[in-house]
Amino acid sequence: MIDPQLLRENPDVVRRSQAARGSSVELVDEAVAADTARRTAIGEFETLRAEQNAFGKTVAQAPKDQKQALVAQAQELAARVKAAQQAAADAETEFTRLAGALQNPVIEGVPAGGEDNFITLREVGEKASFDFEPRDHVELGELLQAIDITRGTKVSGSRFYFLKGIGARLELALMNLALDKALSEGFTPLITPTLVRPEIMAGTGFLGEHSDEIYYLPADDLYLTGTSEVALAGFHSDEILDLEGGPLRYAGWSTCYRREAGSAGKDNRGILRVHQFNKLEMFSYVLPDDAEAEHARLVAYQESMLQACELAYRVIDVAAGDLGSSAARKYDIEAWVPTQGTYRELTSTSNCTTYQARRLDIRYRTESGKTTPVATLNGTLATTRWLVAILETHQRADGSVHVPLALRPYLGGLEVLEPAK
């Protein structure tokens, strides 16, 4: 839910945002009209209710011979109040429906357009080059007996896999490196539920145009999460937070599930686009005025992780049409994948401003004593997909793979991954 006051007082900001996203601008006008109708209906109900209360006192004080006639008038007034109350409730529902369909207004400076209209902010590191024909991560995974896609498909179908032996150890090493990074920066670790209620999924903004990406269990009325962001956002739903000591920061470790609907034929080979993977997700609850600074901080943590893994990467400012409904700005960090000759996304970090908090009723108390929504931000610190860039970037001619220095303590000091005998 966007800020109703912004919608009411400066609808052009919302119109520009919708246009930049390639979304309906007309929806803004419908929501503004619904807000006017809602406030009118509420005013009419409150006026009638005040009239009813005053009339009730008149009836109570009236002589006996007049009460019968007054009671009849009171009953008629009560019926009008009841009808006005229902009209106000209906108007509130309609406004909530329309305003809830509006996406979070983008922050000034976010590029307009779709997936290809991002702005590259910086490129870091030297792209890997080889004096031999490099292998892709699937071939390397097979040589190392680290990834078994054939058996993953046999057991579960396409886009599933097993991480085996050193592959499983490498993912755990990566996740533990990320966890230590999160701990050093003051994040509280959480292992989150991966099944959530509809109101939590809807509150984070994931049940909009991309709801077909989500696994749903109708018998239980629960959703499988595609990121622990959902559970982390729901962690403090319906609460008033104390942020006087600074942001509340959590690092959620979970398995994630995505249907990948509509991606037939895209990235079928390997583990870039799969139905199940593991991820460590950062999540921050902050004062709204501190959200942009927190966003920059999360990006810095992510960059330190890619540098620790000795990967070449770029940071991009994602275009408005590719943000998703809840993000007001999103930065992606994409690592160079040698065999594809391009950068591929490894992390995203989003500033959701107060959008999710309004929907989930997460507030803080201001100096005046009033409560107002907090801002929420999220960002990936490590995920299974990183193995693609790590294996391909650090491969050698014989199929062995150099282990980045930062990962070695988590692999018992192992310096090189050797092909299986």
Summary of the structure (lengths in Angstrom):
residues: 421
radius of gyration: 27.0
end to end distance: 57.2
largest distance: 107.5
contacts: 1382
relative contact order: 0.14
helix: 45%
strand: 21%
